[in-house]
Structures are given as C-alpha cells and as structure tokens.
Amino acid sequence: MTLQEMMDRVQKAHPDEDVSIIEKAYKFAANAHDGQMRKSGEPYFTHPVFVASILTQIMLDIPTIVAGLLHDTVEDCEHVTFETITEHFGDEVAMLVDGVTKLGRLNFRDREEQQAESLRKMILAMGRDIRVVVIKLADRLHNMLTLGYLSEDKQLSISRETLEIYAPIAHRLGVYTIKQELEDLTLSFIDPEGYRNVAIRVGARRAEREEQINTIIEILRSKLNEMGIENFEIAGRPKHIYSIYRKMVLQNRHFEQIYDLIAVRVLVENIPDCYTVLGAVHTLWNHMPMRFKDYISVPKNNMYQSLHTTLVGGRTIPTPFEVQIRTYEMHKVAEYGIAAHWNYKEGGKDKTLDKKLYWLRQILDWQSDTKDSKEFIDGLKTDLFSEEVFVFTPMGDIVNMQKGATPIDFAYRIHSGVGNTCVGAKVNGKIVPLDTALQTGDRVEIITNKSSKGPSMDWLNIVKTQQARTKIKQFFKRALRDENVSKGKAMLENEAKRRGVKLGELTKPEYYDNILKKYSFSDLESIYGAVGYGVVTALYVISQLIEEERKLNSAKETPKTPSLPQPHEYMQKGKPTNGIYVEGGSGMLVRFGHCCNPVPGDEIAGYITRGRGVTVHKADCVNILNCEPERRINVSWADEDMGAFSARLRIIAYDRPGLLGEITVYVSDAGAPVTAVSGRLNKNGTCIILMVVKVSSKEQLNQVLLKIRKRPDVIEAHRTAG
C-alpha cells in the first residue's frame, strides 16, 4: 500500500479527521529504518508499512495506524526514543508504541516461567489498551508471511506460538481477517502435507462448487426481490483451510462430511430483515434442525452476531450448504471485531464495549491470583480459547460459559458469594447434580444457603473454569488461615497464662513490632497464624513480648524472663569448629540441635552441655529459651562453605493420588535433596506433608519454600522445628 493509498483509505474511514499525521509518521519511519534490511532481503521499512496497512484495512483509529508505522522505531533505531515519539506525535501514540515495545518477543516454547510471563504481558497489555495487542497481531501476520526466510526450527517454534497464542487472541477480539490468515499460514508450516491435502481437495471441485453457489445466490436473490427486501447483498463465502483441516482431524470426519464447504452470506439493513430472510431460506430448502445457530439473540463473547443455518438442496444442490445472515453493521464487527467498536476520536469508544469484554476482565482478575506458571497457562488455554455455551439466569440475562461448564462454574461466574454458599442447582426448573454439563439455552438457578460451610474440596475435580477453581482455592486458603489464626491465638493465651500474664496486655504494636520485622509478618494476625502453623513457637513469641514490655516499661513490675545473651560486638574468634565461632576461643566440640536444625543465616545461640561441648540452637528454639541462663554462650556463623544442613518442612496441599511423590521429586529438582518424608490426610480433603531436606543456607531454604508455594496444589509451606 502506497502512502497516498493509505491516506485516502484513512480519510474515507475518518472524514472529519486530519490525516496529515499519517504522512508525517510514514516519512519519520522511512528515515529511521533507512539502511535496515529484513531476512527476506527487503528494506525493513516494508514491515511497518504492511502493519499500518492491515490496521487501516480493519478501520482502526488514526493514533493506532500511526503507532503501527512507528512500532519498531524505538527498539530498532538507536537515535529514536520514547521522548522523541512523544515530542513529534503526542502522548497517545507514544503510549501505544511503548506498549508494543514492552510486549517484546513471546518465546512460547521456552521455559514454562518465560512462557507464562510472556502470556501475562499480553493479557495485561489488553487490559490497559487493546489497540496495543491489535498492533502486535498485525505485526505477527506480516512476520508469518515472510517466515519462509528463517530456519526450519524457527519456522516451527514461531508457527506453534502463533497458533496457540496469537490466533486465539485474534479470535477472542473478533478480528477474523487476521485470525483466519494466521491459522492458514501456521498450518502450512506445522503440517505442510496436511495443508496441501486440504488445499488440493478444496481446489479440485472448485468449479462445481462455484456453480452450486451461483445457483443458490440466484434462487435466493429472486425470492428476496419477490418479498420486497431492500438493499441486500448475497455472496459466496470463501473457505478457510485451517477450519476444514481442524474438523477433519479433531472430529475424525472425511472431507465430504464437512457441511459448510459451500457457504453463502446474506447482508441486510436491519435485524427484522435477518429473520425474514431466514424464513425465506427455510421455505426454499430443507434445513437441518441441529445445525441452526442464532448468534444475534445470543452474541459470542467476541461480539460476533449472525444467523447460521445448514440446508439440503435436493437434486440441484445435493451437498449440504450453509447460509449466514446478518446486518451490514454486524458484518463489520464479524470482519474487524473489536476494531469496529474502537473509535477514540469520533465520540469515544463504544459504551457497551466494557460489558462485551467481560471475558478479559475475568482473566485479568484471576491472573493476578494465580502465581503458578503451569496453572496460569492451562487456565488461559481452557478459559480463553475454548468453545462456548450460552445459558440464562432466572431473570433472563445471558451468560457466556465455557463448553462443559457446570452449575458450580455458573455460580462463581455470578459472584464468589453465590458459589461459596451453593448447595444445589436447578436447570430448566429441575434439580440436577452439580457436575451437570450446561447446554446452550439452559435456564440455570443456583440454590444457596447462608449457613453453608462453604464449597467442597471435591468441587476442584468438577469445575471447568479457571475462575471457579481459583475462587474455591481462595476459600480454603482463607479458611485454613482463619483456623490457624484462632489456634495460634489460643496457644499464645495458654502460654501467657502459664507465665502469669494476660495476652491482651502484651499485644501492643510497640511490643510485637520487632517480631513483625524479624519474620516479615504484616500484622498481629500473621503472628497468630504463624504460631498456629508451627512457624514460630508460642513460648518464643511470649518471651519476646515480655522482654519488649520489660524494656519499654522498666518502671512497672512485670514478669521477668531471662533474656538470651546477645553476641558480643568484639567476640574473641579463634579457629571455627563445624563452621561456628564460640565466644572465648576455639577448641570446644560443637554440634547442632536436632530439635530446631539451624542452618547458616539463622540467628543462633549456644548451650554448654555436660561433657559434650556446645550445642547450637536457633535463637527462638524452645529448648534454648528454657535452658539454664548460666550455661548459654554466644556463638556465630563462620564465613565458609559448610556443606549441607537438614531443615524440616511442613506442607499443606490439596490431596490427590501421586501428590506425595510429585512434591518429593519437585523439591529435589529445586536443589534440596529430600532425606525423609511422610504424609497424613485431613478430613477436608487436604493433606499434611512433613519433609526433611538438605540445604546450604537459610537463603536457599527460603527459595525452595517460595517454589513450593507456587505450586497450584499447595496451600501453605513453612519451615518447622524438630
């Protein structure tokens, strides 16, 4: 597309806008990319021109087309910065260019973590401004058209990435002109033989099918003229090779069994005419009842609207064929998707757009709650790229659901409160099991009970949507936390009572502030929860609180607990033993307490044993807190490689077959060999795994715990005492 052609097309789409900025951006990009070449041997500038041409064809707004021309200038041209773009083209264009640049390259076949983060970037970019992703789709389309100049390995990896990420996102945004071309191009690289096979079959009887299409068009045109339908268009619909290939492979159907090889599209002025034409079509030919779809009454999530009906024409047209009927406005949306609603300069974007993009808000919501990479990717594939069913609320509102979704999924789609109190469901007025797969047209009513104890752990094996799965897991995490907060508080109250004080007198911010800082806890409830989980002991917490109270209120009479000796600033350090310096010099036998298993990086204290030298404990170990004060001694870690130390872990997870073995291997692969492991089941469907691992430092242990917590089946993971 030449500059003049581009400007003419943009001016036609935006007659009241000044298009001179297009020329300015065109010349700026030409100058910036001067001398740069693509792998194909073409000047690099052909790439941004192609991207901008696609954006022009799908009728996007002027800032987006300008950003398409400039999208690679900051990344590939040293002398161009975002400040330069802002200065010459304004904040909006600079923001779009910045968004495309930050998306970077998606390496979908790289490590799982990289794959997930790349996907998150794409989803978050859609949340901020969908136009950024549309530019990226146009960018990918041109890259696919010139993919043949790259190595075979790169052709395959980029094609898979395109088919698994870009094409489904184009589908969700309704940009079918890009989606279909991306799918056909990727198929030609991933399965060239399959692509050729379908293409040859489609082309083999092209003349016969074109003759049948012309017959259908003439019969239908005559009928619509007779009925007085005005301003309509009828045309044959071009076939999409990938869609035929997919039906043959996934549905195991022969080429001749594909019903929509012959297809006709009818465009009319308004919705009443759509249904009038549908009636005419059904009087002309026999329709197949199970093949009728009304996407006008129930639009797809990507805003697509149309009537689809499959018919049989008898001897003149022996092959089943499809007729699609929609308005001109619906056709614009069908071709250009969200771009048809995205017109910033001319009155702002479509006010119904936010409602229509519920699926995007839903994904943005659960992606922030899903920390595990594999869970995020699997959830995205099922929720974003799956087929849909359309069901109704008792009030008649339409709800789009993933195919196979259950009443539980429906309940959580309405609200987490509805899901958490769900005790049953009615579909079309009849009570059904909660694992019933919903069908298009079902009227769904959720039966709730405010006194319900919440969801069942078994629901995780029933639900199909990531949204429901995430909300159920959140419920159990909160419930488990609340349980341990209550348990920990009771343990502290008992310990305080044993020491002759009331817990309420000790739980003042100035008393527990040091504990918060030491363990990176957020508040007092976090301390209660940590005691309940077994992360810290009630004895240690109460001792620390009493000590802080004593320091800050020295004038008052308070229970006295001897404090731990603090390491002397100028501790005499001889030669370390077992990696430990002992106050007073070297020569003493040093061993580590099995009750708390300290590792390098822990705060430690020593205890002089009778005839066995010095035993090193964690500073908050119950045994060191209870020992005779005169036998305590200051110790510190030596700065040397000391090998591996044992640490005990307590993991709470959702139980399922094979989990114990999986987590054992997972922890070992994370760099912490497992030397002992055991597990027990809880009544609520969770399990507790106790594990002893070998680590070299507290830092490594924390990294291992962080990895464990990222697993989707893990609720909590902590280090414990012996």
N, C-alpha and C positions, 0 to 999 in steps of 0.2 A: 504494500500500500504506500503510495507516494504521500508526501506532506500535504499536497493540495487535496488529494482524495480523503485523507484523514480529517482535515479541517472542514471539508464540505460535509462529511458524514456527521461530525460532531455538531456543526452549525444546524443541520437539519434536525438532529435529536434535541438540541438546546437552542432554539431560535432566538431567545432573548438574552443569550449569554455572549460575552466577549471571548472569542476563541483565539485571540492573538497569542495567549499564553502557551497554546499548543505549539505554535511556530517557534516561540522563544525556547521552550523546553527541547524541541526537536534539534534545533541548532546547538544548544548547550550540550546535549548528549553526544551529538556528532563530533563536536570538538573534544569533549572529554575522552571519548573512546578512540580518537584518531590514532591509527597505527596498531591498534589491538586486533588480533585475529582469533577466530574460533577454530576448533579442531577440524571442522569441515573445510577450512581454508577461506571461508567468507569473512568479510570485515565484521568485527564484533558488533558494530552498530546495527547490523541487521537484526540482532536479537531483541534489543529494547523496542525497535520499530514494530517487530512482529507482536511482541507482548502488548504494546499500546493498540495495535490494530485489533487484536482479539477483544480488548476492553472496549474499544469503540463499537465493535460489532454487537456486543451484548449490552450496549447502550448504558454504560456506566457514566458517572458524572465526570466533569472536566478535571477536578483535582486528582481523581484516580487515574485517568488517562495520562496526565502529566507525570504522576508518580511512576506509572508504567514505563515511560520513556527514561526516567531518571533512576530506576530502581537499583541499578548496578554501579552507579557513578561513585558513590561513597566507598563502596567495598573494593572496587577495581581501579579507581583512579586516585593516585596519591594526592593530587592537588585539590581534590574536592572533599569538603567536609559538610557536616550537617548544618553548620553555621552558614556555609556558602549557599546551600539549598534554601535555608530559611530566608536569607537576605534576598535571593533572586525570585523565589517562588512562594514564600509565605509559610506560616506555621503548619497549616493543614497538610500541604504537600510534603513538608519535611517530616511530619509525624508519620505519614504513610511510608515514606522511603525508609525511615528509621525502623518501622515495624517489620518491613520485608527483610531488611538487613539483619535484624536481630533473630529472625527465624532461622537464618543460616541454612546449612545443608542438613537434611534429615538422613541419618545413616541407619535405616530401619533394620539392616541385617548386622549391625554391630552388637556390642554387649547390650544385655537387657536394660541396664540402667540408662545407657545412652538412648536406646530406643524409647524408653518411657519419657525421658526428659524432652526429647525431640517432639513427641506427641503432645506433651503438656504445653510446650511452646506454641504449637499450632492451635490448640484449644484455647489457650489464654489469649492468643492474638485475635481469635474470632470474637472472644468476649469483649475485647477492647474496641476493635473496629473490624468488621467482617471484610471490608474492602481490602485490607492487607492480605487476607488469605486468597481472595479472588485474584489479586495480582500474582500471588505465588502460584496459583493454578495455571494462569496464562503462561507464566514463566516455565512451569514444568511441561506444558503442552509443547512449546517450541523446543525444549530440550529433548523431548521424546521424538519429535520429528527429525532431529539430527543425531539420534542416538547411534545410528549405524557407524559413525566415525570413531566410536570408542571401542575398547577391548571387549571381548565376549563376556568376561566376568562382570565388568561394569554394566554392560547391557542387561544382564540378568538381574543384578542386585538393584539397579535403578528401576527396572520394569516391575519387579516384585514390590518395591517400595511404592511405586506409583499405583499399582493395582490394589494394594492393601490400605493405603492411606489417602492419596490424592483423589483417586476416582470416587471412593465412598464419600469423601467430604464434598466433592462436586455434586454428588447425588443428593446429599442432605441439604445443600444450598440450592438445589434445583437447577443448577447450571448444566443442563443436559447436553448442550452443544459441546462443552468441554469434556464432560463425563464420558460420553459415548466415544469420542475420538481417543481419549486416553485409554479406554478399555480395549479398543481395537488395536491400537499401537502396541500396548503391553502384550497382548496375546500373540502378536506377530513375532515377538522376541522370546517369550516364555515357552510357547508351543507352536513353532513355525509350521510344523506339519499339520497340526490341528487347524490352524488358521487357514492354511491353503486348502485343506479339505472342505471346510465350510464355504470359503470364498468361491471355490470351483463349483460346488453344488448350487450356491445361490445364483451364480452366473450362467450355469448350464441351461436352465429353463427360463431365463430372464424374459425372452421374447413372449413365451406362452403366458407368463405371469403378468407382463405388461398389457397383453391383450385382454386378460381377465379383469385387470384393474380398470382399463378403459371402458369395458362393458359395464362394470359396477358403477363407475362415475356417470356414464350416460343415462343409465336407468334411474339412478338416484337424482340426477340433475333434472330430468324430465318430471319426476314425481314432485320435487320441491317447487319447481316452477308452477306446476299444476295446483299446488296447495297455496301458492301466493307468498312463499317465504322470500324475503327480500335480502339483497346484499349478502349472499353466502358464497363460500369458496369450497371447492372439493378438489382434493389432490391425493395422489398415491403417497404413502408414507415410506421413505427409504428404510431398508433393513439394516439392522445393527448386528454385525458379525459376532461380536462377543456374546450378545444376549442369546443368539441361536446356539452357539458353542456351549454356553453355560447350561441351557436347558437340555441339550443332548448329553452332557457329561453328568451333571448333578441329578437330573431326573431320569437318566438312562433311557432317553427317547430317541427313536430314529428321526432322521431329517424330515421324513414325510409326515411325522406325527406332530410337527411344530405347527400350531394352528394359525399363527399370525405371520406366516411368510408373505401372505397377501394382505395388505392393510391399506385402508383409506381414511383420510382425515377430513372432517367437515367443520368449517368455521362459520359461526353465525354472529349476529349482533348482540343477542341477549340470552339470559338463562331460559325463559319460556320457550324460545325457539329451539334450544338444545333438546328439550323434552319432546317438542313437536316433531323434530327430525328423528328422534329415537323411535317415536311411534310409527313414523313413515317407514323407517328401515325395517321394523319388525313386521310390517304388513307386506313388505316386498319379499323378504326372505325369512326362513325359519331360524329362530335364534336358539342358542344353546344356553339354557337357564343358569347352569352353574358357571358360566363364563361371562356373566354380566357384572360390571363394577360401576358403582356410582360414586365417583370422586368429587362430584360437585356438592352433594349433600354432606359428604364426609371427606374433606380435603386431606391429602397426605401431609405429613409433618413439614415437608419442604414447600408447602403452599400449592402443590400441583392440584389442578382441578380439571376433570374431564369425565365424559361418559364413555365406557368401553363395552362393546358388545361383540360377541363372536357369532357368526352366522353360517348357514349352509345354503348354497345357491342352487342345488339341484343339478340337472344335466349341463346347463350352460356354464355354471361355475362349480364344478364338483369338489374343489378343495375348500375346506373351511377358511373363512377370512374374517378379519377384524375391522370394525368401524369405530373410530374415535370421534366424539362430537364435543366441541367446546366453543366458547366465545373468543373473539379476537384478543380480548384482554387476557383471558386465561391462557391463550396460546403464547402470548408474550412472556407470561410467567413460566410456562412449560419450557420455553426455549432458553430464557435468560435467568430464571429462578429469582433469587433474592435481588439481583441487579434491577429487576423490574420495579422493585419497591424502594430502591435506594437512590433517592434523588435529593441531594442536600440543598442545592441552590434554589430549586423550584418548590418552595413551600415546606422543606424539611422532609425527613423520611416518613414513610407510611406509618400512621399512628397505630395500625393493627400489627405492625411488624414484631413488636416485643412479644405479643401473645402468640404469634405464629412461630416464634423461635423458642418456645418453651423447652424443647429438647436441648438447646445449647445452655440455657440457664441451669437445667438439671445436671448436665455433665460438668459444668463449672462448679456446681455445688459439691458433687461427690468427689471430684478430682482432688479438691483441697483436703478431703477427709481420708483419701486413700494414699497411704505412704508407700506401700509395696509396689514395685515396678510391674511384676507379673500380673498382680491383681488389677492394676490400672489398665494395662494393655488388654487383658482378657475382657475386662468390663467394657472398655471402649469398643472392642470388636462386636460384642454381643448387643450393647445398647445403641451404639451409633450406627452400625452397619447392618442391622438385622431387618427382616421383614416386619410388617406391622399388622395389627388388627385394630378395629375401631369399635369401642364399646360406649355405652351410655350410662350416665349417673341416673339415680331415681328422678332427678329434676329435668332430665333430657339433654344435659350437656354432653358433648362428645369428648371422649378421652382416647388419645392415641397410645397404644401399648405395643410392646414388643411381642411378636408372634410366640405363642406358648406361655404368655404371662398368666398368672394365677390371680384369684381374688386377693391374695395377700399382697401381690405386687400392686394391684389396683388400690388397695387400702393405703399403702405407703405413698403411692403417687398422689393421692388426695391430700394426705397430711401424715406426718410421723405419729401424731397423737391417735389418729384413726387406726393406723397399723398396730401400734403398741397395745391398743385396747380391743383389737379384733377378736371375736370369739366364734364367728361364723359368717356365712355369706349366702345370699340369695342371687340366683341368676335366672332372669325371666320369671321371677316370682316363686321359684322353687329353691329350697335349701340344698346346697351342693357341698361336696367335700372341698376343703381349702386348697387342694392340689389340682382342682379342675382347670384345664386349659381354656381360657376365654376365647370366644369366636367373634368375628365381626358381627355387629348388630345386637350382641347380648346387652341386656339391661342389668347392671350389677348393683346390688345393695349390700353394704357391709353392716353386719350386726356387731355392735360394740357393747362393752360392759366396763364402766368406770372402775369397778372393783377388781378387774382382771389383774393378774400378777405380771402380765406382760407377755411378749412373744415366747414361743417355744424354740429351743435350740434346733429342733428338727426342721424348723422353717428354713434354715440355711440350705437344706437339701432340696427344698421345694421351690423357692422363689427363682425367677429367671432374670430379673433386672438387677443391675448393679446398685441402683438407688435403694431398693428394698434390702439387699444384702448389707449395704453399708449402714443403714439405719438400725437394722437388727443387731449388728455387731456393736454399734454405739450404745444401744440399750444395755447390753450385757456388760460392756466396759464400765458404764456408769453405775450399774447395779453392783458390780464387783467392787468398784471403788467405794461406793456408799457402805457396802458391807464391811470393808476393811477399815474405813474411817471409824465406824461405830465400834468395831472390835479393838482397834488401836487406842481409841479414847478410853474404853473400859479398862484396858491393860494399864494405861497410864494412871487412871484413877485408883486402881488397886495398888500400884507401886507407890503412888503418892501417899495413900492411906497407910501403907506399911511403914513409910518414912515419917509418918506423923504430921503430914501437911495435906491441904486440900489442893486439888489440881487447879481449880479456878484462881487460887492465889498466885500460882506460878505462871499461868498462861497470859502474860502481858508481853506485848511486842518487844519491849526492851530486854526481856529475859530470853526470848527464843530467837532473837534476830541472828545471833551467831550460828545457831543450828541451821537456819534458813540458808545462810551464806555458805556454810561448810558443805551442805548436801545439795545446794541449788534448788531447794524447795521454794514453792511460790507463796505458801501461806500456812497457817496453823493446821488446816485440814490436811495438807500434804504431809505434815509430820505425823498426824494421827494415822493416815493411810500407810505411811512407811513403817510404822510400828506394827500395824495390822498385817502387812505383807511380810514382815520379818526383816526388812532392810536395816533397821536400827532397833535396838532393844529398849524396852520401857525403862530399864534400870539406867541406861546411859542417858536417855533424854531427861529423866527426873533429876539425875545427878547434875547434869549441865544446867538445868533450870534453877536448881537450888544454889549452885555455885554462882550463877549470874545474879540471883537475888541477893546473895551474901555480899557480893562485890558492890552492888549498887545501893544496898540498904544496910551498910555496915553498922548503923546505929541501932537497928532493930534486932531483937532476939529471934534468930531463925535456926532451924535445924542445921547442924554442922555436919558436912560430909567432907572428909579429907580430899583435897584436890589432887589430881595427877601431877607428878613432878614434871616441870617443863624443861626441855633440853637447855642446858646452859649455853650461853652465847659463845663462850670460849671453852667448850668441852675439850678435854685433852684427848687427842686422837692418836692412837698408836696404829699398829697394823690391824686392819679389819679381819674379823673371823666370820666366815659364811656370809660375807658382804655386809657385815654390821659393825659399826663403831660402838664401843661400850664406854661409858663415862669412867674415867680413871685409867684408861690404857688398855692394852691388849693382853692376850694370854688366857682369857676366860672362854670356857666352852659355850658356844651359842647354838640354840635350837629354836625352832618356830612352833608356836602353839597350834595344835590341831583343832582347837576349839574355834578359832577365828581365821586361820590361814592367811596371815598378812602377805601382801605382795608389794614389790617396790613401788613407791608412790603413796602408800598408805601412811597415815600418821601412826607412829608406833610408840610403845613403852616397854621397858624390860622388867623382868621379875627374877630376883635371885632365888634359885631353888636350892634345896639342901643336897649338896653333893653332885648336882647336875648342871652347874653353871648358870647361865642366864637364858630364860625363855622369853622370846619376843612375841608380843601380842599387838593386835590393833588397839589403838588408844581408847576406842569405845567398847572393847570386849568386856563382857560381864565379869569374867574371871579376874581381869586386871583391876576392875573397879572394886571388886570385893576382897582383894588381897590385902595383906598387912602393909601399911604405908611405908614402914621402915625397910621393907625388902624390895621396894621399887627402885629402879635405876634408869637413868637416861640413856637412850640408845638412838642411833640414826643410821640411815642407809648409806653405804659407801657408793661412790660413783663408779661402778664397774659392772661388767656383764656377769650376771649371777645365775644364768640358766633359767629353767622353768619352775614356776611355783604353782601349787594347787589352789584353786578357787572353787567355791561351791555356788551353784546357780539354782534358782527356783523359777520355773517357767509355768505359767498358766495358759492353757490353749484350748481351742475347740477340739473335742475328741473325734477321731475318725480312724479307721483301720490304717495301719502303717505309719501313723504320725510319729511315734517314738523313734523308729528307725530313721525316718526322714530328717527329723530335727538333729539327731545324733550326727548323721553324715554332714548336715548343713553346718553345724558348729565346728566340726573337724575341718571342713573345707574353708571355714572362715579363719583358720590359723590357730585354733585352740583344740588340741587333741583331747578327746574325752576318755577319762580313765575309769569312770563309774557312772552308771545311770540307772534310774528307777522311775516308776510312774504309778499313779493311782487315779481312779476315776472319781468324779464328783457326781452327785445326783442330778445336777442341772445340765449334764451333757458336756461339761468341761473336764479337763484332766490337769493334774499337777505333775510336772516332771522335775525330778531332783537330779542334778548333774554335777560331777566334779571334772573340771577342765584344767589344762596346763597353760599358763600364760607367763610372759616375762615381766609384765608391769601392770599397774593399775590402768594406765592409758590403753594398753592393748585389750584389757578386760572390758573397759567401757566401750571400745569399738566393737567387740564381739557382741556385747549386750545390745548395742544400737542396731546391729544387723539382725539379731534375733527378733527384736521388737518390730522390725519392718515386715516380718512375715505376716501374711493375711490371716493365718490360723492362730497367731499368738496374741493373747490379750495383754499379758504382762510378763516381764522378765527382770529379775533382780538377783543381785548377789546376796547370799545369806551367810550367817555364821555357821559353825560346825554342825 
